Amino acid sequence: MGVKALGYVVIETAQPEKWDHFLTQIAGVMRAPDAADGAALYRIDQRPFRFRIERSTRDWFKLAGYEVSDGNALETLASAIRTSGRPVDEFSAQDCVSRGVAAGFRTSDPAGNGLEFFHGDSRADTPFISPIGVPDFVTGEMGMGHAVFSAPNFQEVLAFHRDVVGFHETDMPAFHLMGPEAPPMHFAFLHADNGRHHSIAFGEGPIPPSGAVHIMLEYPNLVEVGKAHDRMKQFGYAESATFGQHFNDQTVGFYVQTPSGFDLELGCDSLVIDPANWQVTRHEGISIWGHEWAWQKAMKDQQAQAAE
């Protein structure tokens, strides 16, 4: 058995109050009781937390935590990661309590992207109730959603996640983002042992100042996505990509910039794959329709000004 699903993310921030507003009033997640060490915890379902927001002197995507099937799988994975030359820091008893798990460890991939792996997940005693009325998020066996990183050493990072950790290739495209004459940028969309199209992905390029590219949450329907888009505009958060639909996972949604600089993708109607029988795709485009990115709009504005 490989990785089951994305369990949670941990974010460092110098502005926890902004993160509280962003998560509760834009995304519609639920504030949970703070952790014993003071970290702010947020829920989107019955898991005790999906977001752990740690007060810091910097804004940084610290890590993504992934669940494996059991203790044997966790030990096997830890051994494989050590053999690959990456560090393995076993959870203390306090770490296990703070994460709501039976056991786990922290590590990083060859690009330095932060990771945790755990088994023995737990559930909260109280129901999920969104402060703004979001009925639920699509989670369950498919986990929290997905996390997307950057990898300057793309092939090395791909080999680590695929051959050492045990993720599986879903879509392996190369996009000409800067025009047809520019070199292509490679991407890897990898699935865990569940039906979500990808639980982790990374693009060929330098690590961004925020530590990650984006994370994704899935709403149950388009109405909830549209309401979130209205909330983004109402409160003046920066839109990173307009409404659109992706080719590879078919998600309909938009991207909004988080207080820490990376993006949050909010979408619905994502493709559910058969992970045991999936044939790897290589899509040539990012979106079927929509998704004008902020950097694309900025380039158009610059070209228009230059032409005046």
ABEGO torsion letter per residue (X at the ends): XBBABBABBBBBBABAAAAAAAAAAAAGBBBBBBBAAGBBBBBABABABABBBBBBABBBBABBBBBBABAAAAAAAAAAAAAAGBBBBBBBAAAAAAAGBABBBBBBBAAGBBBBBBBGBBBBABBBBBAAGBABBBBEAAEAEBBBBBBABAAAAAAAAAAAAGBBBABBBBBBAAEAABBBBBBBBBBBBBABABABBBBBEBBBAAGBABBBBBBABAAAAAAAAAAAAAAGBBBABBBBBBAAAGBBEBBBBBAAGBBBBBBBGBBBBBAAABBBBBBABABABEGBBAAAAAAAAAAAAAAX
